[in-house]
Amino acid sequence: MVSDKKINVLMCGTGEYTTGWTGSGASQSDKKIGVVALTLFDLRRLGKVDWLGMVGVNGGKFPAIREHLDKNIGGVYKDMNLTFEEYPKEGKVDPEAYKAAIDELKPGDAVIIFTPDSTHFPIALYAIERGLHVLITKPAVQKLEHHNVLIEAAKKQGVVCWVEHHKRYDPTYSDAKARVSTLGEFNFFNAWMAQPKSQLETFKAWAGKDSDISYYLSSHHVDICCWILQDIAIPTRVVASAAAGIATSQAFQCVPNTEDTITLMIDFQSLKSPHHKGTAISTASWTAPLKSGVHTSQHWYYMGEKGDLAIDQAHRGYEVTNDDTGKAWVNPFYMKYSPSMTGHFDGQRGYGYISIEKFIDASRSVNEGQAKPEEFDGHGFPTIQNTVLTTAILHAGRISLDEKRPVNIKRDGDKWILE
Ligand SMILES: NC(=O)c1ccc[n+]([C@@H]2O[C@H](COP(=O)([O-])OP(=O)(O)OC[C@H]3O[C@@H](n4cnc5c(N)ncnc54)[C@H](O)[C@@H]3O)[C@@H](O)[C@H]2O)c1
């Protein structure tokens, strides 16, 4: 049961995923009006959310963001209240404005973090230590040690801390998890996820400096792999390999050492049989061809002892052709932006929306004393506890590339460590 009491939510990050507004104007990707703010405005319309705040670094962006939201959300869907408090105020620039914004919240309020990868850890820890529930975008953090700190901090404070791994709510993926559990021992997993090389322009500020394409895209399918193997096998070793030369070329001029395509090869050990071992491969690229008809190409294959399955998440059997832009494969199962028959927002069944709503519901039920945060670990939600192996693999992949060696994943007491 979910409480009737509404929750206050602070959004950290004002960029593409939050508002659809990027430094260079409205996003040209498949998230032109974002996901987080739109979902929270709709959850406020439906009575689950009350006060909303938004914190970025440059307060000077808010007039343009408000205009963008007024036009594309207020002007399109009925009954949306788009009010929110902004930080930093008065157009100031302050990379630590999140502290002032969080300091104004009270325990039991929630914080949703969609900021550059390297900032997730300090913002999440600051919020958790003040008794706030936290939802962090993927990759949760870049280092396994940081993930372990967040697990401990959330436990100590008794707050909900989840990672926004929305693919766990894709009906195809959750159906696949159920079927995998009937296929016996794990043998082989192979995932591909890629975005067009124009993304190197969009991500220029951080690509290769602050994070890499494996953290950015492989985080999705590494998490799905760990999730479906939760009771079947555990990762023991990672070796990474990278293709390079396009991101650093004259055309894109990313910093030296920026990889184009990163492949992680992950060894798994069966939990039940000492004889059964499996291999998972996860490849991510931001140098895929332009104009391929999808913003993100993504598919994976799973083979178990008694059968296999394959999912192409990019091609859902729904093609749209437009004189100006050509053919595109679209996916309204993630975010459906077309309004309902009554003119309201109609995307409540999209797994991008559900992912945020589940976190809001969990936080509200903890506030009302109807649930304890640790109960969600047992239900397979992407809690900070349930996502530790995802971070272990991504971090091991980064070390493997930097130090040109395999990296082992081990259990040390009640913690996971890398060697
Ligand atoms: N864009 C997507 O499709 C997508 C999808 C899933 C997850 N993500 C994740 O979301 C995060 C942000 O992605 P985005 O695409 O929205 O990026 P973006 O570059 O469009 O926006 C980043 C935002 O973070 C803010 N920011 C930076 N440092 C901050 C700080 N110290 N305090 C507060 N705000 C700060 C910036 O002001 C900016 O508004 C990344 O971790 C990314 O992996 C993005």
The ligand as a MOL file (V3000), in Angstrom:
LIG
                    3D

  0  0  0     0  0            999 V3000
M  V30 BEGIN CTAB
M  V30 COUNTS 44 48 0 0 0
M  V30 BEGIN ATOM
M  V30 1 N 20.5180 11.8230 -21.6800 0
M  V30 2 C 20.1560 10.5670 -21.5350 0
M  V30 3 O 19.5230 9.9520 -22.4070 0
M  V30 4 C 20.4650 9.8300 -20.2580 0
M  V30 5 C 19.8140 8.6420 -20.0490 0
M  V30 6 C 20.0200 7.9560 -18.8640 0
M  V30 7 C 20.9200 8.4760 -17.9590 0
M  V30 8 N 21.6020 9.6230 -18.1950 0 CHG=1
M  V30 9 C 22.5740 10.0630 -17.1910 0
M  V30 10 O 22.1800 11.3030 -16.6420 0
M  V30 11 C 23.3260 12.0370 -16.2390 0
M  V30 12 C 23.2140 13.3990 -16.8370 0
M  V30 13 O 22.8980 13.2180 -18.1680 0
M  V30 14 P 22.1920 14.3060 -19.0910 0
M  V30 15 O 22.1490 13.6910 -20.4430 0
M  V30 16 O 20.9610 14.8580 -18.4890 0 CHG=-1
M  V30 17 O 23.3870 15.4070 -19.0790 0
M  V30 18 P 23.4380 16.9530 -19.4380 0
M  V30 19 O 24.8720 17.2380 -19.7350 0
M  V30 20 O 22.4060 17.3170 -20.4450 0
M  V30 21 O 23.0530 17.6160 -18.0360 0
M  V30 22 C 23.8610 17.5480 -16.8960 0
M  V30 23 C 23.3200 18.5250 -15.8730 0
M  V30 24 O 24.0280 18.3420 -14.6610 0
M  V30 25 C 24.2390 19.6100 -14.1080 0
M  V30 26 N 25.3530 19.5530 -13.1700 0
M  V30 27 C 26.6670 19.3640 -13.4330 0
M  V30 28 N 27.3770 19.4030 -12.2760 0
M  V30 29 C 26.4670 19.6330 -11.2800 0
M  V30 30 C 26.5690 19.8320 -9.8980 0
M  V30 31 N 27.7410 19.7990 -9.2790 0
M  V30 32 N 25.4320 20.0890 -9.1920 0
M  V30 33 C 24.2420 20.1380 -9.8050 0
M  V30 34 N 24.0750 19.9670 -11.1320 0
M  V30 35 C 25.1840 19.7250 -11.8530 0
M  V30 36 C 24.4850 20.5330 -15.2820 0
M  V30 37 O 24.2170 21.8490 -14.9130 0
M  V30 38 C 23.4620 19.9850 -16.2690 0
M  V30 39 O 22.2160 20.6170 -16.0490 0
M  V30 40 C 24.5440 11.2210 -16.6720 0
M  V30 41 O 25.0330 10.4810 -15.5780 0
M  V30 42 C 23.9750 10.2780 -17.7120 0
M  V30 43 O 24.6790 9.0420 -17.7540 0
M  V30 44 C 21.3550 10.3360 -19.3370 0
M  V30 END ATOM
M  V30 BEGIN BOND
M  V30 1 1 1 2
M  V30 2 2 2 3
M  V30 3 1 2 4
M  V30 4 1 4 5
M  V30 5 2 4 44
M  V30 6 2 5 6
M  V30 7 1 6 7
M  V30 8 2 7 8
M  V30 9 1 8 9
M  V30 10 1 8 44
M  V30 11 1 9 10
M  V30 12 1 9 42
M  V30 13 1 10 11
M  V30 14 1 11 12
M  V30 15 1 11 40
M  V30 16 1 12 13
M  V30 17 1 13 14
M  V30 18 2 14 15
M  V30 19 1 14 16
M  V30 20 1 14 17
M  V30 21 1 17 18
M  V30 22 2 18 19
M  V30 23 1 18 20
M  V30 24 1 18 21
M  V30 25 1 21 22
M  V30 26 1 22 23
M  V30 27 1 23 24
M  V30 28 1 23 38
M  V30 29 1 24 25
M  V30 30 1 25 26
M  V30 31 1 25 36
M  V30 32 1 26 27
M  V30 33 1 26 35
M  V30 34 2 27 28
M  V30 35 1 28 29
M  V30 36 1 29 30
M  V30 37 2 29 35
M  V30 38 1 30 31
M  V30 39 2 30 32
M  V30 40 1 32 33
M  V30 41 2 33 34
M  V30 42 1 34 35
M  V30 43 1 36 37
M  V30 44 1 36 38
M  V30 45 1 38 39
M  V30 46 1 40 41
M  V30 47 1 40 42
M  V30 48 1 42 43
M  V30 END BOND
M  V30 END CTAB
M  END
